[in-house]
């Protein structure tokens, strides 16, 4: 009798332990990361005991492949990238996922309204790389005005036979007018460095005035984009991508710019009508352009790559170790906060 009782107790104890372990296993949060990101972010999630799966292929997964992976497990969270289209198809494919944490400053790849309708939280990583993008925008400006890329190609091709006074005559930056379309954190830093370091006059347009940029850089607010385009020698774009900013710079507005002016875009590719830009560069409507983002990314508008008066970089303005680490940290912290019942700092409302 005692043996039977002991066995009953032992079996009951084992059953409880099994149930408890099963419950814990089922309750373990599962996170899918749609591309390899800096280890700091992955480690943060794993240290919390989350089960983390990372898409390890060194290619951008199309939506079909993303959905294929999301259907493998009941993921509680997805750490997504700007190249992932997060919409109703993805939401339906992974109904267990209650938060999508974008590893990006923007969120134009996400269907915000559909997420709200489904009670799904979306977050991003704003401000993590303002310094980096500002530096890159300035680098593009100087690459254009000094004709640095053209000169590099010329030397590498073995064409340099000695100094000549008329070879690769560039343009001035000091004393010129910088025009900002968008005066947030990035635009403000571009204005500060160029006004304080190189004496540029700064004019800007934004949906609202920014007293900080006016105090820090002496920037002058303009009531319309057109006023900025007509006055500035260098136009630098720093706006998010919405319906209202799609093709913000189009054929009509390119024609408003000075024929000696340069256009810089480190924001989002579709902000510029790239086909119209190619024509403007071909026809010398404007002097040149520096692009880190493209309308049809990763493809380029026909003829763009053949032009000498444009500098092209492969979406690397935020490619600094410090910035990418901070983006990973912020995206992971947004997920952690959500799981711990807190409102993520960078929730998209």
N, C-alpha and C positions, 0 to 999 in steps of 0.2 A: 504493500500500500504506500509505504513511504517512497519506495523506488518509483512507483507510478506517479506519485505526487511530485517528486523531484524532477522526473522527466517532463511532467506537464509544465512545471515552473520553468525548466530549462528551455522547453520548446516555445513557451510563451515569450520568454526573454529574447530568444533568437528571432521570433516573429516581430517583436517590437523593434529590435535593432535593425532588422531588414526593412521594416516599414519606414523607420526614421531615416535610414540611409537612402532609401528610394525617394522619400520626400525631399531630402536635401539635394539629391541629384536632380530631381525634377525642378527644384526651385533655383538651381544654379542659373544665373543669367547668361544668356548666349548672345554673343556680339559678333557680327560679320563686318569685316573691314574690307572695302572694295578694291583697295590697292595697298601695296606695301608703303608704310609711312615710317617716320623716325621711331626708333625703338622706345623712346621715352613714353609715347602714347600707349603703345601695346603693353609695356610693363605696368603702367598705371592701372590698366584694366585687369591684367592678370593678378596683380597684387591684391585686388579686391575679391579675388576668387572667381572671376567671370571666365567662362569658356570663350576663347577668342579664336576665330577662324579668319585667316587673311588670304585674299586672292593674290597669289604669288606670281602670276604671269606678268611679264613686262610689256603688256599691251593694254590698251583701253578696252575693257569689256563692253560690248554693245548691250543694249537693254535685254535682248533675248538671253544672253549668257548670264547677265546679272540675275535675272529672274530664275534661271536654271539653278544657280547656286543658292539663292534665297529659299527655294523650295525644299532644299535638302534637310533643313532643320527648322524648328520653330524659334527663329531668332527673336530676341526681345529688343535688340537695338542694331542699327546699321550705321557704321561710320562711313559716310559716302564722300565722293569727290565731286568736283565741279563738272567732270566729264560724265557723270552718271545722271541719266534722266530719271528723276524721282517723281512719278506721277501715279495716276489711278491704277495702271497696269502693275506697277511695282507694289503698291499698297495692297492690291488684291492678291498678289502672289505670295505676300508675306503678312497675313492678317495678324500674326502674333507680335509684329514689330510695332512698338508704340513711340519710338523716337528714332529719327534720322538725323545724325549729327554731321553736318557738312564740314569737310576739311577745306574751307575756302572762306574768303571774305564775303563773297556774294552768295546768292541763293537763287539766281535766275534759272537754275536747272531743276528747281523744285516747284511743284504745284501747291502753293501755299493754301489756296482756298479749298482744294480737295482734302488736304491734310486736316484743315480745321473742321471740315464737314465730318471727317472720320474720327476726330478726337486724337489725332496723331501730332506729336510735338516735333518741331523742326528747330535746329540750331545752326549757327555758323561760327566763324572765327574772325570777327572784325577787328581791325586795328593791330593784328599781330605782326604785320610787316609793312607798316606805313613808311618807315625809314628806308627799307630796301627798295620799295617801288619808286619812292621819290628819287633815290640815287640812280636808279635805272633810267627813269625819265630824263634826268639831267645828263646821264651818260649818252643817251640817244641824241640829245640836243648837240652835244659836243662832237659826237661821231659824225653828225651831218654837217655841222658848220666847219669842221676841220677837214672834212672829206677823208676821214681816217680809214674807213673800210676800203674806199677806192684806192687809196695810197698803199695799203697793205697788199691788196690784190696785185697792184702794179709791180711792186717789188718782188713778190713771190713768182710772178710770171716772167721775171728776168728782163723786164722792160726798163728798169732804172739804170741809166748810163751816166748819171751825174746830175748835179744841181742845175736847174734852170729857173730863171726868175718868174716864169709864167705857168709853172707846173702846179696843177691842183690848187688854184686860187679858191679859198673858202670864204666864209662870211663871218662877220663879227657877232659876238654875243654881248659883250660889255656895252652898256648904254642903250640896249634895245628894250623893247616892250614885250613882256611876257603876258599872254592872255590865258587865264584858267577858265575852263568850263567845268565847274565843280570845285568847291573850296572846302572840302572836308579835311581830314587828317593828312592825307597824302598831298593834296593840292597845296595845303598850307605849308608843308615842309618844302616842297619844290619852290614855292614863293619865297620862303625865308632864306634858303640857301642862295638862290639866284639874286635876290635883292640885296642881301647883306654881303655876299661874297663877290658879286660881279656887277652890282649897281644897276640891275634891271628895274625898270618901272613895271609895276604889276597892276593889271586890270583883271577883273573877274566877274563871272556870272554864276549865280546859284539860285535855287528856289527861294532862299532867304539870305539876308546879309549875315556876314560872319565878322563880328567885331574883333575877334582874336587875330584874324589874318590882317585886318586893317591896322591894328595896333602894332603887330609884330613885323609886318613887311611893307607897311604904307600902301597896301593894296587899295585900289579904287573900285567900288562896286558899280556895275553897269546894269541897267534895267533890262537889257535884252542880250541874247547870244550874238545877235547881228552886230551890235556895237563893239563887242570884244573882237569878233572876227575881222572887222574892218580896221581896227586900230593896232592890233598886235602883230609883232614880227615872228613870234613863236606861239603857237596854240598847243596847250597841253590838256588832254582830256582826263577827267577824274570823276566819272559818273557811273552809277550802277546801271545795269541793263534792265529796263522796264519797257513796256509798250511805248511809253512816251519818249524814251531815249533811243529806240531802235532807229537807225539811220538819222540820228541827230545831225550828223555831218553828212550832207548829201550834195548833189551836184549844184544846187542853188547856193548853198552856203559855202562850198568850196570856191565858187566864183566871186564871193564877197571878200575873200582873203587877198592880201597883197601878193603880187607875183614873186616877191622876195621872201615870202613867209614859209615857215616850216610847221608841219602838223605832227604832233606826238600823241600816240595812243598806247597807254599801259592799262586801260580800264577793261573794256570788253570789246571784242571784235565787231559785233553787229552794230555798235554805236556809230560806226563809219560805214557808209555805202562804199564797199571796197571796189566795185566795178567803176563807180564814178571817180574814185580816187585814182585808179590806174589811168583813166583818161586825163585827169587833171595833172598828173605827174608827166605823162607823155607830152601833153600840150603846153607844159610850163605854166599852167594856170597858177600853180604854187611852186616854190623852189624845191621842196623835198618833204619827205615824211620818215618818221621813225616808228615802227610798229613792233610791239611785243605780243599782240593778240590779233586774231584774224577773224573775219566774218564767217568763213567756212572752215574753220580750224578742224583738222590740221592742214586742209587744202588751202591754196592761195587762189585769189582771183586771177584769171588768165592774164598773163603778161606782167604781173607784179614782180616776179623774181628776176625778170630780165632787165629791169630798170636800174640805172646807176644812182639815181637820186632818191633812193629809199634804203634805209637800214632795217633789216629784219632780224628779230631774235625769237627763239622758239618758246614763248610764254615762260620766261625765266626771271621776270622782274622780282619775284619773291624767293628766288632760289639762293637763299643764304641759310647756313646751318642754324643760326639763331632764330630766324623767322620760321623755318619749317619745324623746328623743335617746338616752338611756342604754339604753332598751329596744331600740332599733334597733342600737346598738353591741353590746350583749350577744348578741342573736340572731345577728347577722352573725359575731361572734367565735366563737360556738359552731360555726357552719358552717366557718369558716376552720380552727379547731383540729381539727375532724374530718377535713377534707381533708389536713391536714398530719400526720396520724397521732397526734395527741394526744387525750386524753380531754377533751371539752368540760367546762368548769368547771361548767356547769349541766345536766349530763346527768340525765335522769330514770331512776332505777334501780328 
